[in-house]
Amino acid sequence: MRRSIRSLLVATAAVALVLPLWAAHAASAAPPGFSNADKDALRNQAPRDLAVGSAVWAQQQLVGYDRKAPTEFQQVLAGQFSSLSPENDMKWDAVHPAPDVYDFTSADALVAFAKANHQQVRGHTLLWHNQNPAWVTAASATWTCDDARAVLEDHIRTVVGHFKGEIYEWDVANEIFQDEWDNGGVRLRTQANPFLKACADDPVALLVDAFRWAHEADPDAVLFLNDYNAEGINTKTDAYYALAQQMLADGAPLGGFGAQGHLSLLYGFDTSIQANFERFADLGLQVAVTEADVRIPLLDGQTGPTPEQIAVQAERYDAMLQACLNVTACSSFTVWGFSDAYSWVPGVFPGEGWATITDEEFTPKPAFDALLESLRDATPGTSPRVG
């Protein structure tokens, strides 16, 4: 029998309702599910040196958060995860809507929620070719490299500085390589990314400086390269591996490599993910699964996934987690939203869905159970990651 969401929120079998559980915790600093008595909380069963996270769109789900009267979504988010990633709230169009305007309203709401619920925050993202505000798109048409550098430096120093001491990992450069199927094959996005385009004569120098600016703004944050189709060893990750070596040789404060983990049952699973993580770890980098979801194709007339599809989905979620658990340098495992109610997948991949670890009513799927069991079985770490 599938469990209801209330089985994810109770701390003991004697507690049967969500609201009494919240009331019991309201007088203390601990959120529901924070106690180790709750054996159904991902955050509590994870090794202490592994952050288990979820993306959340704070503008929609966390602005106006009332700790004394949380929504059911907020209770699950607080109880299950030790780390939060801003799905959209720290991207350029959200925080830097005009040349001289910064707006941290929803991003600050996310950080405040995380603090209230003993969670860490992964920053996402400082350099990307998508979701840039209209003013960047317009201005970049005439940018010189010096122009692009000045705009990017101001943005990175301002955003990272605003959150100094509150972000444990930053996705500094996101999706900066094309794919094999793109025009020109795997290479830096010197066409689509306005900053790399302006500095196409030496894009690596710009990347090195972007990491340096972020490090100077917050020396304690671990700074990541991050991309999709970057789980296993392939042409794209070979390019990232070579880039990481070059950046490190050039003195960049590069600290991590993130594989997003956006998978689909339309394609096979790359079993070389652990080997890929190990080679980046051998460079002295942390690694992470940063945006995991596993979407399922729903054929015409199919009202839901088949049992076989559900089983494969659980296997693939677990395989990504196992690769992370098997590599000491893996610092975080993050799902890109935990509920189908707010998943980005159906809007971007027509005909695919059911991609997260709980359904629209927050009922856990077998994928959730697989992750929980593997976290329970993992060897505990030694250094606390939350507090």
C-alpha positions in Angstrom: 0.0 0.0 0.0 1.3 3.4 -0.9 1.9 5.7 2.1 0.2 9.1 2.4 2.2 12.2 3.0 1.5 12.1 6.6 3.7 9.1 7.0 6.5 11.3 5.8 5.9 13.9 8.5 5.2 12.0 11.7 8.2 11.5 14.0 6.8 8.4 15.8 4.0 5.9 15.2 2.1 7.5 18.0 1.8 10.8 16.2 -1.0 10.4 13.5 -1.7 14.0 12.3 0.3 16.6 10.6 -0.8 19.6 12.6 -0.1 18.2 16.0 3.3 17.2 14.8 4.0 20.7 13.6 2.7 22.1 16.9 5.0 19.8 18.8 8.0 21.2 16.9 6.9 24.8 16.7 8.2 25.6 20.2 11.7 24.3 19.3 14.1 25.1 16.5 13.6 21.8 14.7 11.3 21.4 11.8 9.0 18.3 11.3 11.0 15.3 10.3 14.3 16.8 11.7 14.4 14.4 14.6 16.2 11.1 14.0 13.1 9.4 15.3 11.6 10.0 11.9 12.9 7.1 9.8 11.0 8.2 6.8 12.9 11.5 6.2 15.6 11.5 3.6 17.5 14.2 5.4 17.7 12.1 8.5 18.8 8.9 6.9 21.6 10.4 4.7 25.2 10.2 5.7 26.1 13.2 7.7 28.5 14.5 5.1 26.0 14.3 2.2 23.4 17.0 1.7 20.1 15.8 0.3 18.3 18.6 -1.5 15.3 19.7 -3.6 14.9 22.6 -6.0 12.0 25.0 -5.1 10.6 28.0 -6.8 10.5 30.3 -3.8 8.5 33.0 -5.6 5.6 30.6 -5.9 6.0 28.4 -2.8 8.0 30.2 -0.1 7.3 34.0 -0.2 5.0 34.7 2.7 6.1 31.6 4.6 4.6 31.5 8.1 6.5 29.1 10.3 3.5 28.7 12.6 1.1 27.8 9.7 3.1 26.2 6.9 1.5 24.7 3.8 1.7 21.0 3.4 4.3 21.5 0.6 6.4 23.6 3.0 6.2 20.9 5.7 7.4 18.2 3.3 10.2 20.4 1.9 11.4 21.2 5.5 11.0 17.7 6.8 12.6 15.8 3.9 15.6 17.8 2.7 18.7 19.3 4.2 19.5 21.5 1.2 17.5 23.8 -1.1 18.3 24.9 -4.7 16.5 28.0 -6.1 14.8 26.7 -9.2 14.5 30.2 -10.7 15.0 32.7 -7.9 18.7 33.3 -8.3 18.8 33.4 -12.1 19.6 36.6 -13.9 16.1 37.5 -14.9 14.9 37.2 -11.3 17.7 39.0 -9.4 19.0 41.5 -12.0 15.9 42.6 -14.0 17.4 46.0 -15.1 21.0 47.2 -15.5 21.2 49.0 -12.1 18.5 47.0 -10.3 18.9 43.9 -8.2 15.8 42.2 -6.6 16.5 39.5 -4.0 12.9 39.3 -2.7 12.2 35.7 -3.6 15.8 34.5 -3.2 15.9 36.0 0.3 12.7 34.2 1.1 14.3 30.9 0.2 17.3 31.6 2.3 15.1 32.6 5.2 13.1 29.4 4.9 16.3 27.3 4.8 17.6 29.0 7.9 14.4 28.4 9.8 14.5 24.7 8.9 18.2 23.9 9.4 18.9 23.6 5.7 21.7 24.7 3.4 21.4 26.5 0.1 23.0 25.7 -3.3 23.2 28.8 -5.4 22.1 28.5 -9.0 23.3 30.1 -11.3 25.7 33.0 -12.2 26.6 32.4 -15.8 24.1 30.8 -18.2 22.8 31.3 -21.8 19.1 31.1 -20.8 16.8 33.1 -18.6 18.7 36.3 -19.1 16.7 39.6 -18.8 15.8 41.5 -22.0 18.3 44.2 -21.2 21.2 41.7 -21.4 20.0 40.3 -24.7 19.7 43.8 -26.2 22.9 45.2 -24.8 25.0 42.2 -25.6 24.5 42.7 -29.4 27.2 45.5 -29.2 29.3 44.3 -26.3 33.0 44.2 -26.5 34.7 41.6 -24.2 35.5 44.4 -21.8 31.9 45.4 -21.7 30.8 41.8 -21.0 33.4 41.3 -18.3 32.3 44.5 -16.5 28.7 43.4 -16.5 29.4 39.9 -15.4 31.8 40.9 -12.7 29.3 43.4 -11.2 26.6 40.7 -11.2 28.7 38.0 -9.7 30.2 40.2 -7.0 26.9 41.7 -6.1 24.9 38.4 -6.0 27.5 36.2 -4.3 28.3 39.1 -1.9 24.7 39.5 -1.0 24.5 35.9 0.1 28.0 35.6 1.6 28.1 32.9 4.2 24.7 31.6 3.3 25.5 29.5 0.2 27.6 26.3 0.5 27.8 25.5 -3.2 27.4 27.8 -6.2 26.8 26.7 -9.8 29.0 29.4 -11.3 29.0 28.3 -14.9 25.9 26.4 -16.1 25.6 24.5 -19.4 28.5 26.2 -21.1 29.1 23.4 -23.6 27.0 22.5 -26.6 25.9 18.9 -27.2 27.1 16.5 -29.9 23.9 17.1 -31.8 24.2 20.9 -31.8 25.7 22.7 -34.8 29.4 22.6 -34.4 29.3 19.7 -31.9 30.7 19.8 -28.4 32.3 23.2 -27.8 31.9 26.2 -25.6 28.7 28.1 -26.3 30.3 31.1 -27.8 27.2 31.8 -29.9 24.3 31.2 -27.4 26.0 32.6 -24.3 26.2 36.4 -24.6 29.2 36.7 -22.3 31.2 33.9 -23.9 30.3 35.3 -27.3 31.7 38.7 -26.5 34.8 37.1 -25.2 35.0 34.3 -27.9 38.7 35.0 -28.5 39.6 33.7 -25.0 36.4 32.3 -23.3 38.4 30.3 -20.7 40.0 33.5 -19.4 36.5 34.8 -18.7 35.5 31.6 -17.0 38.6 31.7 -14.8 37.8 35.2 -13.8 34.2 34.4 -13.1 35.2 31.8 -10.6 37.8 34.2 -9.1 35.2 37.0 -8.7 32.8 34.5 -7.0 35.5 33.3 -4.7 36.6 36.8 -3.7 32.9 37.6 -2.9 32.5 34.5 -0.7 35.7 32.5 0.0 33.8 29.7 1.8 31.4 28.7 -1.0 32.5 25.7 -3.2 32.3 26.8 -6.8 30.9 24.4 -9.5 30.7 23.8 -13.2 27.3 22.3 -13.9 25.6 20.7 -16.9 23.0 18.2 -18.2 24.1 15.1 -20.3 27.1 15.2 -18.0 26.4 12.1 -15.9 28.7 9.5 -17.6 31.9 9.6 -19.6 31.1 11.0 -23.0 32.3 13.7 -25.4 30.7 16.5 -23.3 32.2 15.4 -20.0 35.6 14.8 -21.7 35.4 18.5 -22.7 34.6 19.5 -19.1 37.4 17.3 -17.8 39.9 19.1 -20.1 38.4 22.5 -19.2 38.7 21.7 -15.5 42.3 20.8 -15.9 43.0 24.0 -17.8 41.1 26.2 -15.3 42.9 24.6 -12.3 46.3 25.1 -14.0 45.3 28.7 -14.6 44.6 29.2 -10.9 40.8 29.2 -11.0 39.2 28.5 -7.6 37.2 25.7 -9.2 35.9 23.4 -6.5 33.3 21.1 -8.0 31.6 19.4 -11.0 27.9 18.9 -11.1 25.9 16.4 -13.2 22.3 17.6 -13.4 20.7 14.1 -13.8 17.7 15.0 -16.0 17.0 11.6 -17.3 14.3 10.0 -19.5 13.1 6.5 -20.0 13.2 7.2 -23.7 16.9 6.7 -23.5 19.3 4.2 -21.8 21.1 4.8 -18.6 24.8 5.6 -18.7 26.5 3.3 -16.1 29.8 5.2 -16.2 28.5 7.9 -13.9 30.6 6.7 -10.9 33.7 6.4 -13.1 33.0 10.0 -14.4 32.7 11.3 -10.8 35.9 9.5 -9.8 38.0 11.2 -12.5 36.8 14.6 -11.5 37.4 13.7 -7.8 40.9 12.8 -8.7 41.4 16.4 -9.8 40.7 17.4 -6.2 37.1 18.5 -7.0 33.9 17.8 -5.2 31.1 16.2 -7.4 27.4 16.3 -7.1 24.1 15.2 -8.6 22.5 18.6 -8.8 19.1 18.4 -10.6 17.8 14.8 -10.6 14.5 13.8 -12.2 13.5 10.8 -14.3 10.7 11.6 -16.7 8.4 8.9 -18.2 6.9 8.9 -21.7 3.2 8.6 -21.5 1.8 7.3 -24.8 -1.5 8.4 -26.3 -4.3 6.9 -24.2 -2.0 6.1 -21.3 -3.4 7.6 -18.2 -0.3 6.8 -16.0 3.0 5.0 -16.1 3.1 1.2 -16.2 4.5 -0.9 -13.3 7.5 -1.6 -15.5 8.1 2.1 -16.1 7.7 2.9 -12.4 10.3 0.2 -11.5 12.8 1.5 -14.0 12.4 5.0 -12.8 13.2 3.9 -9.2 16.2 2.0 -10.5 17.6 5.1 -12.3 17.1 7.4 -9.4 18.8 4.9 -7.1 21.7 4.4 -9.6 22.4 8.1 -9.6 22.4 8.1 -5.8 24.5 5.0 -5.6 27.2 6.6 -7.8 27.2 9.6 -5.5 27.4 7.5 -2.3 30.2 5.4 -3.8 32.4 8.5 -4.4 33.7 10.1 -1.2 33.9 13.5 -2.9 30.2 13.6 -3.7 28.9 16.4 -1.5 25.2 16.7 -2.4 22.4 14.9 -4.2 19.5 17.1 -5.3 16.2 16.3 -6.9 14.8 19.0 -9.2 11.6 19.4 -7.3 10.0 16.6 -5.3 6.4 16.7 -6.5 4.7 16.3 -9.8 2.5 19.1 -8.8 5.2 21.6 -9.6 7.5 19.7 -12.0 8.9 21.6 -15.0 8.9 18.5 -17.1 5.4 18.4 -18.7 5.8 22.0 -19.9 9.1 21.4 -21.6 8.8 17.8 -22.7 5.3 17.2 -24.2 4.2 13.6 -23.7 6.5 13.0 -20.8 5.9 13.4 -17.1 5.6 11.7 -13.7 9.3 12.7 -13.2 9.7 13.4 -9.5 9.7 11.3 -6.4 6.2 12.1 -5.1 2.9 12.5 -7.0 0.8 15.7 -7.1 -0.6 14.9 -3.6 3.0 14.4 -2.3 2.5 10.6 -1.9 5.9 8.9 -2.2 6.6 6.8 -5.2 8.9 3.7 -5.4 11.7 6.1 -6.4 11.4 7.8 -3.1 11.5 4.5 -1.3 14.6 3.4 -3.2 16.4 6.6 -2.3 15.4 6.3 1.4 16.5 2.7 1.6 19.9 3.4 0.0 20.5 6.4 2.3 19.7 4.2 5.3 22.2 1.6 4.1 25.0 4.1 3.4 27.9 4.4 5.7 27.5 7.5 7.9 29.8 10.4 7.3 31.9 12.1 10.0 31.3 15.8 9.5 27.8 17.2 10.0 26.4 19.0 7.0 23.4 20.7 8.6 22.8 22.5 11.8 
